[in-house]
Amino acid sequence: MPAYTQTRKKAGPRRVAPANSKRRPATILVIEDEHLLRVGVIRALKNKGFIVLEASDGAAALGMIRTHLGEIDVVLLDVMIPEVSSREVLENLRRWQPGLQVILTSTHSREMVDAALAGLPVELFLRKPFQLIDLFSLLGRTLSKKTGVQSRRHVRAAKSRL
């Protein structure tokens, strides 16, 4: 069974929700095989107060998703990952948790990604290399659709601290 890691410690919460919020912190699953990129994105997300789960390949991602089904708010999915393809990960995500928001990342153009994933709807896309401000902006829009104004305010406040 492939190894996967969870960056959230069991000893206590990794993130404190904004003082005026009754909602739980947003949980982001980062699926990225490039170690330096994954570590950098995870560090930035944690610094902004998100709970972060990670996987370095498709098989580990499927294990992480099964383990945390219903807890994940957004998935950041690299299009080119080893073991199990991003297409298979995306198909399983759509089947297991139909409304889950997925942000695809790739060095390839949006059109090439759409063609490679023909038949699977791709709503959210970030082309690599991306700026953290672009990631936080997209997360803010995505989370505001899911959880309302509080998430948008939280991400806006996080972006202002960049």
MODELLER restraints for C-alpha pairs under 7 A, 6 or more apart:
rsr = mdl.restraints
at = mdl.atoms
rsr.add(forms.Gaussian(group=physical.xy_distance, feature=features.Distance(at['CA:2:A'], at['CA:59:A']), mean=6.36, stdev=0.5))
rsr.add(forms.Gaussian(group=physical.xy_distance, feature=features.Distance(at['CA:2:A'], at['CA:60:A']), mean=5.62, stdev=0.5))
rsr.add(forms.Gaussian(group=physical.xy_distance, feature=features.Distance(at['CA:3:A'], at['CA:60:A']), mean=6.09, stdev=0.5))
rsr.add(forms.Gaussian(group=physical.xy_distance, feature=features.Distance(at['CA:4:A'], at['CA:55:A']), mean=5.54, stdev=0.5))
rsr.add(forms.Gaussian(group=physical.xy_distance, feature=features.Distance(at['CA:4:A'], at['CA:60:A']), mean=5.07, stdev=0.5))
rsr.add(forms.Gaussian(group=physical.xy_distance, feature=features.Distance(at['CA:5:A'], at['CA:54:A']), mean=6.09, stdev=0.5))
rsr.add(forms.Gaussian(group=physical.xy_distance, feature=features.Distance(at['CA:5:A'], at['CA:55:A']), mean=6.51, stdev=0.5))
rsr.add(forms.Gaussian(group=physical.xy_distance, feature=features.Distance(at['CA:6:A'], at['CA:53:A']), mean=5.11, stdev=0.5))
rsr.add(forms.Gaussian(group=physical.xy_distance, feature=features.Distance(at['CA:6:A'], at['CA:54:A']), mean=6.05, stdev=0.5))
rsr.add(forms.Gaussian(group=physical.xy_distance, feature=features.Distance(at['CA:7:A'], at['CA:52:A']), mean=6.06, stdev=0.5))
rsr.add(forms.Gaussian(group=physical.xy_distance, feature=features.Distance(at['CA:7:A'], at['CA:53:A']), mean=5.52, stdev=0.5))
rsr.add(forms.Gaussian(group=physical.xy_distance, feature=features.Distance(at['CA:7:A'], at['CA:54:A']), mean=6.87, stdev=0.5))
rsr.add(forms.Gaussian(group=physical.xy_distance, feature=features.Distance(at['CA:8:A'], at['CA:14:A']), mean=6.11, stdev=0.5))
rsr.add(forms.Gaussian(group=physical.xy_distance, feature=features.Distance(at['CA:8:A'], at['CA:51:A']), mean=6.56, stdev=0.5))
rsr.add(forms.Gaussian(group=physical.xy_distance, feature=features.Distance(at['CA:8:A'], at['CA:52:A']), mean=6.49, stdev=0.5))
rsr.add(forms.Gaussian(group=physical.xy_distance, feature=features.Distance(at['CA:8:A'], at['CA:53:A']), mean=6.81, stdev=0.5))
rsr.add(forms.Gaussian(group=physical.xy_distance, feature=features.Distance(at['CA:14:A'], at['CA:51:A']), mean=6.09, stdev=0.5))
rsr.add(forms.Gaussian(group=physical.xy_distance, feature=features.Distance(at['CA:15:A'], at['CA:25:A']), mean=6.52, stdev=0.5))
rsr.add(forms.Gaussian(group=physical.xy_distance, feature=features.Distance(at['CA:15:A'], at['CA:49:A']), mean=4.96, stdev=0.5))
rsr.add(forms.Gaussian(group=physical.xy_distance, feature=features.Distance(at['CA:15:A'], at['CA:50:A']), mean=6.12, stdev=0.5))
rsr.add(forms.Gaussian(group=physical.xy_distance, feature=features.Distance(at['CA:15:A'], at['CA:51:A']), mean=6.25, stdev=0.5))
rsr.add(forms.Gaussian(group=physical.xy_distance, feature=features.Distance(at['CA:16:A'], at['CA:25:A']), mean=6.96, stdev=0.5))
rsr.add(forms.Gaussian(group=physical.xy_distance, feature=features.Distance(at['CA:16:A'], at['CA:49:A']), mean=6.82, stdev=0.5))
rsr.add(forms.Gaussian(group=physical.xy_distance, feature=features.Distance(at['CA:17:A'], at['CA:23:A']), mean=6.93, stdev=0.5))
rsr.add(forms.Gaussian(group=physical.xy_distance, feature=features.Distance(at['CA:17:A'], at['CA:24:A']), mean=6.31, stdev=0.5))
rsr.add(forms.Gaussian(group=physical.xy_distance, feature=features.Distance(at['CA:17:A'], at['CA:25:A']), mean=5.44, stdev=0.5))
rsr.add(forms.Gaussian(group=physical.xy_distance, feature=features.Distance(at['CA:18:A'], at['CA:154:A']), mean=6.91, stdev=0.5))
rsr.add(forms.Gaussian(group=physical.xy_distance, feature=features.Distance(at['CA:21:A'], at['CA:150:A']), mean=6.63, stdev=0.5))
rsr.add(forms.Gaussian(group=physical.xy_distance, feature=features.Distance(at['CA:25:A'], at['CA:50:A']), mean=6.18, stdev=0.5))
rsr.add(forms.Gaussian(group=physical.xy_distance, feature=features.Distance(at['CA:25:A'], at['CA:51:A']), mean=6.62, stdev=0.5))
rsr.add(forms.Gaussian(group=physical.xy_distance, feature=features.Distance(at['CA:26:A'], at['CA:50:A']), mean=5.63, stdev=0.5))
rsr.add(forms.Gaussian(group=physical.xy_distance, feature=features.Distance(at['CA:26:A'], at['CA:51:A']), mean=6.19, stdev=0.5))
rsr.add(forms.Gaussian(group=physical.xy_distance, feature=features.Distance(at['CA:26:A'], at['CA:73:A']), mean=5.96, stdev=0.5))
rsr.add(forms.Gaussian(group=physical.xy_distance, feature=features.Distance(at['CA:27:A'], at['CA:50:A']), mean=6.01, stdev=0.5))
rsr.add(forms.Gaussian(group=physical.xy_distance, feature=features.Distance(at['CA:27:A'], at['CA:51:A']), mean=4.59, stdev=0.5))
rsr.add(forms.Gaussian(group=physical.xy_distance, feature=features.Distance(at['CA:27:A'], at['CA:52:A']), mean=5.72, stdev=0.5))
rsr.add(forms.Gaussian(group=physical.xy_distance, feature=features.Distance(at['CA:27:A'], at['CA:71:A']), mean=6.83, stdev=0.5))
rsr.add(forms.Gaussian(group=physical.xy_distance, feature=features.Distance(at['CA:27:A'], at['CA:72:A']), mean=5.06, stdev=0.5))
rsr.add(forms.Gaussian(group=physical.xy_distance, feature=features.Distance(at['CA:27:A'], at['CA:73:A']), mean=5.27, stdev=0.5))
rsr.add(forms.Gaussian(group=physical.xy_distance, feature=features.Distance(at['CA:27:A'], at['CA:74:A']), mean=6.72, stdev=0.5))
rsr.add(forms.Gaussian(group=physical.xy_distance, feature=features.Distance(at['CA:28:A'], at['CA:50:A']), mean=6.94, stdev=0.5))
rsr.add(forms.Gaussian(group=physical.xy_distance, feature=features.Distance(at['CA:28:A'], at['CA:51:A']), mean=6.25, stdev=0.5))
rsr.add(forms.Gaussian(group=physical.xy_distance, feature=features.Distance(at['CA:28:A'], at['CA:52:A']), mean=5.00, stdev=0.5))
rsr.add(forms.Gaussian(group=physical.xy_distance, feature=features.Distance(at['CA:28:A'], at['CA:53:A']), mean=6.19, stdev=0.5))
rsr.add(forms.Gaussian(group=physical.xy_distance, feature=features.Distance(at['CA:28:A'], at['CA:72:A']), mean=6.04, stdev=0.5))
rsr.add(forms.Gaussian(group=physical.xy_distance, feature=features.Distance(at['CA:28:A'], at['CA:73:A']), mean=6.01, stdev=0.5))
rsr.add(forms.Gaussian(group=physical.xy_distance, feature=features.Distance(at['CA:28:A'], at['CA:74:A']), mean=5.00, stdev=0.5))
rsr.add(forms.Gaussian(group=physical.xy_distance, feature=features.Distance(at['CA:28:A'], at['CA:75:A']), mean=5.70, stdev=0.5))
rsr.add(forms.Gaussian(group=physical.xy_distance, feature=features.Distance(at['CA:29:A'], at['CA:52:A']), mean=5.91, stdev=0.5))
rsr.add(forms.Gaussian(group=physical.xy_distance, feature=features.Distance(at['CA:29:A'], at['CA:53:A']), mean=4.62, stdev=0.5))
rsr.add(forms.Gaussian(group=physical.xy_distance, feature=features.Distance(at['CA:29:A'], at['CA:54:A']), mean=5.48, stdev=0.5))
rsr.add(forms.Gaussian(group=physical.xy_distance, feature=features.Distance(at['CA:29:A'], at['CA:72:A']), mean=6.63, stdev=0.5))
rsr.add(forms.Gaussian(group=physical.xy_distance, feature=features.Distance(at['CA:29:A'], at['CA:74:A']), mean=6.42, stdev=0.5))
rsr.add(forms.Gaussian(group=physical.xy_distance, feature=features.Distance(at['CA:29:A'], at['CA:75:A']), mean=4.71, stdev=0.5))
rsr.add(forms.Gaussian(group=physical.xy_distance, feature=features.Distance(at['CA:29:A'], at['CA:76:A']), mean=6.08, stdev=0.5))
rsr.add(forms.Gaussian(group=physical.xy_distance, feature=features.Distance(at['CA:30:A'], at['CA:53:A']), mean=6.20, stdev=0.5))
rsr.add(forms.Gaussian(group=physical.xy_distance, feature=features.Distance(at['CA:30:A'], at['CA:54:A']), mean=4.75, stdev=0.5))
rsr.add(forms.Gaussian(group=physical.xy_distance, feature=features.Distance(at['CA:30:A'], at['CA:55:A']), mean=6.34, stdev=0.5))
rsr.add(forms.Gaussian(group=physical.xy_distance, feature=features.Distance(at['CA:30:A'], at['CA:75:A']), mean=6.09, stdev=0.5))
rsr.add(forms.Gaussian(group=physical.xy_distance, feature=features.Distance(at['CA:30:A'], at['CA:76:A']), mean=4.84, stdev=0.5))
rsr.add(forms.Gaussian(group=physical.xy_distance, feature=features.Distance(at['CA:30:A'], at['CA:77:A']), mean=6.40, stdev=0.5))
rsr.add(forms.Gaussian(group=physical.xy_distance, feature=features.Distance(at['CA:31:A'], at['CA:54:A']), mean=5.86, stdev=0.5))
rsr.add(forms.Gaussian(group=physical.xy_distance, feature=features.Distance(at['CA:31:A'], at['CA:55:A']), mean=4.82, stdev=0.5))
rsr.add(forms.Gaussian(group=physical.xy_distance, feature=features.Distance(at['CA:31:A'], at['CA:56:A']), mean=5.76, stdev=0.5))
rsr.add(forms.Gaussian(group=physical.xy_distance, feature=features.Distance(at['CA:31:A'], at['CA:57:A']), mean=6.68, stdev=0.5))
rsr.add(forms.Gaussian(group=physical.xy_distance, feature=features.Distance(at['CA:31:A'], at['CA:61:A']), mean=6.41, stdev=0.5))
rsr.add(forms.Gaussian(group=physical.xy_distance, feature=features.Distance(at['CA:31:A'], at['CA:76:A']), mean=5.98, stdev=0.5))
rsr.add(forms.Gaussian(group=physical.xy_distance, feature=features.Distance(at['CA:31:A'], at['CA:77:A']), mean=4.92, stdev=0.5))
rsr.add(forms.Gaussian(group=physical.xy_distance, feature=features.Distance(at['CA:31:A'], at['CA:78:A']), mean=6.06, stdev=0.5))
rsr.add(forms.Gaussian(group=physical.xy_distance, feature=features.Distance(at['CA:32:A'], at['CA:38:A']), mean=5.59, stdev=0.5))
rsr.add(forms.Gaussian(group=physical.xy_distance, feature=features.Distance(at['CA:32:A'], at['CA:55:A']), mean=6.55, stdev=0.5))
rsr.add(forms.Gaussian(group=physical.xy_distance, feature=features.Distance(at['CA:32:A'], at['CA:56:A']), mean=5.13, stdev=0.5))
rsr.add(forms.Gaussian(group=physical.xy_distance, feature=features.Distance(at['CA:32:A'], at['CA:57:A']), mean=6.74, stdev=0.5))
rsr.add(forms.Gaussian(group=physical.xy_distance, feature=features.Distance(at['CA:32:A'], at['CA:77:A']), mean=6.58, stdev=0.5))
rsr.add(forms.Gaussian(group=physical.xy_distance, feature=features.Distance(at['CA:32:A'], at['CA:78:A']), mean=5.34, stdev=0.5))
rsr.add(forms.Gaussian(group=physical.xy_distance, feature=features.Distance(at['CA:32:A'], at['CA:81:A']), mean=6.84, stdev=0.5))
rsr.add(forms.Gaussian(group=physical.xy_distance, feature=features.Distance(at['CA:33:A'], at['CA:56:A']), mean=4.38, stdev=0.5))
rsr.add(forms.Gaussian(group=physical.xy_distance, feature=features.Distance(at['CA:33:A'], at['CA:57:A']), mean=5.76, stdev=0.5))
rsr.add(forms.Gaussian(group=physical.xy_distance, feature=features.Distance(at['CA:33:A'], at['CA:81:A']), mean=5.90, stdev=0.5))
rsr.add(forms.Gaussian(group=physical.xy_distance, feature=features.Distance(at['CA:42:A'], at['CA:52:A']), mean=6.58, stdev=0.5))
rsr.add(forms.Gaussian(group=physical.xy_distance, feature=features.Distance(at['CA:46:A'], at['CA:52:A']), mean=6.62, stdev=0.5))
rsr.add(forms.Gaussian(group=physical.xy_distance, feature=features.Distance(at['CA:48:A'], at['CA:158:A']), mean=5.50, stdev=0.5))
rsr.add(forms.Gaussian(group=physical.xy_distance, feature=features.Distance(at['CA:55:A'], at['CA:61:A']), mean=5.06, stdev=0.5))
rsr.add(forms.Gaussian(group=physical.xy_distance, feature=features.Distance(at['CA:57:A'], at['CA:81:A']), mean=5.46, stdev=0.5))
rsr.add(forms.Gaussian(group=physical.xy_distance, feature=features.Distance(at['CA:57:A'], at['CA:82:A']), mean=5.19, stdev=0.5))
rsr.add(forms.Gaussian(group=physical.xy_distance, feature=features.Distance(at['CA:57:A'], at['CA:83:A']), mean=6.01, stdev=0.5))
rsr.add(forms.Gaussian(group=physical.xy_distance, feature=features.Distance(at['CA:57:A'], at['CA:84:A']), mean=6.99, stdev=0.5))
rsr.add(forms.Gaussian(group=physical.xy_distance, feature=features.Distance(at['CA:58:A'], at['CA:81:A']), mean=6.14, stdev=0.5))
rsr.add(forms.Gaussian(group=physical.xy_distance, feature=features.Distance(at['CA:58:A'], at['CA:82:A']), mean=6.13, stdev=0.5))
rsr.add(forms.Gaussian(group=physical.xy_distance, feature=features.Distance(at['CA:58:A'], at['CA:83:A']), mean=5.49, stdev=0.5))
rsr.add(forms.Gaussian(group=physical.xy_distance, feature=features.Distance(at['CA:58:A'], at['CA:84:A']), mean=4.25, stdev=0.5))
rsr.add(forms.Gaussian(group=physical.xy_distance, feature=features.Distance(at['CA:58:A'], at['CA:85:A']), mean=5.92, stdev=0.5))
rsr.add(forms.Gaussian(group=physical.xy_distance, feature=features.Distance(at['CA:58:A'], at['CA:86:A']), mean=6.48, stdev=0.5))
rsr.add(forms.Gaussian(group=physical.xy_distance, feature=features.Distance(at['CA:58:A'], at['CA:89:A']), mean=6.34, stdev=0.5))
rsr.add(forms.Gaussian(group=physical.xy_distance, feature=features.Distance(at['CA:59:A'], at['CA:83:A']), mean=5.81, stdev=0.5))
rsr.add(forms.Gaussian(group=physical.xy_distance, feature=features.Distance(at['CA:59:A'], at['CA:84:A']), mean=5.29, stdev=0.5))
rsr.add(forms.Gaussian(group=physical.xy_distance, feature=features.Distance(at['CA:62:A'], at['CA:89:A']), mean=6.48, stdev=0.5))
rsr.add(forms.Gaussian(group=physical.xy_distance, feature=features.Distance(at['CA:73:A'], at['CA:100:A']), mean=6.51, stdev=0.5))
rsr.add(forms.Gaussian(group=physical.xy_distance, feature=features.Distance(at['CA:73:A'], at['CA:101:A']), mean=6.89, stdev=0.5))
rsr.add(forms.Gaussian(group=physical.xy_distance, feature=features.Distance(at['CA:74:A'], at['CA:100:A']), mean=6.41, stdev=0.5))
rsr.add(forms.Gaussian(group=physical.xy_distance, feature=features.Distance(at['CA:74:A'], at['CA:101:A']), mean=5.01, stdev=0.5))
rsr.add(forms.Gaussian(group=physical.xy_distance, feature=features.Distance(at['CA:74:A'], at['CA:102:A']), mean=5.76, stdev=0.5))
rsr.add(forms.Gaussian(group=physical.xy_distance, feature=features.Distance(at['CA:75:A'], at['CA:101:A']), mean=6.39, stdev=0.5))
rsr.add(forms.Gaussian(group=physical.xy_distance, feature=features.Distance(at['CA:75:A'], at['CA:102:A']), mean=4.68, stdev=0.5))
rsr.add(forms.Gaussian(group=physical.xy_distance, feature=features.Distance(at['CA:75:A'], at['CA:103:A']), mean=6.06, stdev=0.5))
rsr.add(forms.Gaussian(group=physical.xy_distance, feature=features.Distance(at['CA:76:A'], at['CA:102:A']), mean=5.99, stdev=0.5))
rsr.add(forms.Gaussian(group=physical.xy_distance, feature=features.Distance(at['CA:76:A'], at['CA:103:A']), mean=4.82, stdev=0.5))
rsr.add(forms.Gaussian(group=physical.xy_distance, feature=features.Distance(at['CA:76:A'], at['CA:104:A']), mean=6.02, stdev=0.5))
rsr.add(forms.Gaussian(group=physical.xy_distance, feature=features.Distance(at['CA:77:A'], at['CA:102:A']), mean=6.82, stdev=0.5))
rsr.add(forms.Gaussian(group=physical.xy_distance, feature=features.Distance(at['CA:77:A'], at['CA:103:A']), mean=6.04, stdev=0.5))
rsr.add(forms.Gaussian(group=physical.xy_distance, feature=features.Distance(at['CA:77:A'], at['CA:104:A']), mean=4.83, stdev=0.5))
rsr.add(forms.Gaussian(group=physical.xy_distance, feature=features.Distance(at['CA:77:A'], at['CA:105:A']), mean=6.00, stdev=0.5))
rsr.add(forms.Gaussian(group=physical.xy_distance, feature=features.Distance(at['CA:78:A'], at['CA:104:A']), mean=5.78, stdev=0.5))
rsr.add(forms.Gaussian(group=physical.xy_distance, feature=features.Distance(at['CA:78:A'], at['CA:105:A']), mean=4.71, stdev=0.5))
rsr.add(forms.Gaussian(group=physical.xy_distance, feature=features.Distance(at['CA:78:A'], at['CA:106:A']), mean=5.95, stdev=0.5))
rsr.add(forms.Gaussian(group=physical.xy_distance, feature=features.Distance(at['CA:79:A'], at['CA:86:A']), mean=5.37, stdev=0.5))
rsr.add(forms.Gaussian(group=physical.xy_distance, feature=features.Distance(at['CA:79:A'], at['CA:104:A']), mean=6.31, stdev=0.5))
rsr.add(forms.Gaussian(group=physical.xy_distance, feature=features.Distance(at['CA:79:A'], at['CA:105:A']), mean=5.98, stdev=0.5))
rsr.add(forms.Gaussian(group=physical.xy_distance, feature=features.Distance(at['CA:79:A'], at['CA:106:A']), mean=5.60, stdev=0.5))
rsr.add(forms.Gaussian(group=physical.xy_distance, feature=features.Distance(at['CA:80:A'], at['CA:86:A']), mean=6.54, stdev=0.5))
rsr.add(forms.Gaussian(group=physical.xy_distance, feature=features.Distance(at['CA:87:A'], at['CA:117:A']), mean=6.34, stdev=0.5))
rsr.add(forms.Gaussian(group=physical.xy_distance, feature=features.Distance(at['CA:102:A'], at['CA:124:A']), mean=6.54, stdev=0.5))
rsr.add(forms.Gaussian(group=physical.xy_distance, feature=features.Distance(at['CA:103:A'], at['CA:124:A']), mean=4.73, stdev=0.5))
rsr.add(forms.Gaussian(group=physical.xy_distance, feature=features.Distance(at['CA:103:A'], at['CA:125:A']), mean=5.34, stdev=0.5))
rsr.add(forms.Gaussian(group=physical.xy_distance, feature=features.Distance(at['CA:104:A'], at['CA:124:A']), mean=6.22, stdev=0.5))
rsr.add(forms.Gaussian(group=physical.xy_distance, feature=features.Distance(at['CA:104:A'], at['CA:125:A']), mean=4.76, stdev=0.5))
rsr.add(forms.Gaussian(group=physical.xy_distance, feature=features.Distance(at['CA:104:A'], at['CA:126:A']), mean=6.25, stdev=0.5))
rsr.add(forms.Gaussian(group=physical.xy_distance, feature=features.Distance(at['CA:105:A'], at['CA:125:A']), mean=5.86, stdev=0.5))
rsr.add(forms.Gaussian(group=physical.xy_distance, feature=features.Distance(at['CA:105:A'], at['CA:126:A']), mean=4.88, stdev=0.5))
rsr.add(forms.Gaussian(group=physical.xy_distance, feature=features.Distance(at['CA:105:A'], at['CA:127:A']), mean=5.57, stdev=0.5))
rsr.add(forms.Gaussian(group=physical.xy_distance, feature=features.Distance(at['CA:105:A'], at['CA:128:A']), mean=6.38, stdev=0.5))
rsr.add(forms.Gaussian(group=physical.xy_distance, feature=features.Distance(at['CA:106:A'], at['CA:126:A']), mean=6.89, stdev=0.5))
rsr.add(forms.Gaussian(group=physical.xy_distance, feature=features.Distance(at['CA:106:A'], at['CA:127:A']), mean=5.21, stdev=0.5))
rsr.add(forms.Gaussian(group=physical.xy_distance, feature=features.Distance(at['CA:106:A'], at['CA:128:A']), mean=5.40, stdev=0.5))
rsr.add(forms.Gaussian(group=physical.xy_distance, feature=features.Distance(at['CA:107:A'], at['CA:127:A']), mean=5.63, stdev=0.5))
rsr.add(forms.Gaussian(group=physical.xy_distance, feature=features.Distance(at['CA:107:A'], at['CA:128:A']), mean=4.67, stdev=0.5))
rsr.add(forms.Gaussian(group=physical.xy_distance, feature=features.Distance(at['CA:107:A'], at['CA:129:A']), mean=6.87, stdev=0.5))
rsr.add(forms.Gaussian(group=physical.xy_distance, feature=features.Distance(at['CA:108:A'], at['CA:127:A']), mean=6.95, stdev=0.5))
rsr.add(forms.Gaussian(group=physical.xy_distance, feature=features.Distance(at['CA:109:A'], at['CA:127:A']), mean=6.85, stdev=0.5))
rsr.add(forms.Gaussian(group=physical.xy_distance, feature=features.Distance(at['CA:114:A'], at['CA:122:A']), mean=6.87, stdev=0.5))
rsr.add(forms.Gaussian(group=physical.xy_distance, feature=features.Distance(at['CA:133:A'], at['CA:159:A']), mean=6.43, stdev=0.5))
rsr.add(forms.Gaussian(group=physical.xy_distance, feature=features.Distance(at['CA:136:A'], at['CA:155:A']), mean=6.39, stdev=0.5))
rsr.add(forms.Gaussian(group=physical.xy_distance, feature=features.Distance(at['CA:136:A'], at['CA:159:A']), mean=6.57, stdev=0.5))
rsr.add(forms.Gaussian(group=physical.xy_distance, feature=features.Distance(at['CA:140:A'], at['CA:151:A']), mean=6.51, stdev=0.5))
rsr.add(forms.Gaussian(group=physical.xy_distance, feature=features.Distance(at['CA:140:A'], at['CA:152:A']), mean=4.79, stdev=0.5))
rsr.add(forms.Gaussian(group=physical.xy_distance, feature=features.Distance(at['CA:140:A'], at['CA:155:A']), mean=5.27, stdev=0.5))
rsr.add(forms.Gaussian(group=physical.xy_distance, feature=features.Distance(at['CA:141:A'], at['CA:152:A']), mean=6.64, stdev=0.5))
rsr.add(forms.Gaussian(group=physical.xy_distance, feature=features.Distance(at['CA:143:A'], at['CA:151:A']), mean=5.80, stdev=0.5))
rsr.add(forms.Gaussian(group=physical.xy_distance, feature=features.Distance(at['CA:143:A'], at['CA:152:A']), mean=6.67, stdev=0.5))
rsr.add(forms.Gaussian(group=physical.xy_distance, feature=features.Distance(at['CA:144:A'], at['CA:151:A']), mean=5.55, stdev=0.5))
rsr.add(forms.Gaussian(group=physical.xy_distance, feature=features.Distance(at['CA:144:A'], at['CA:152:A']), mean=5.11, stdev=0.5))
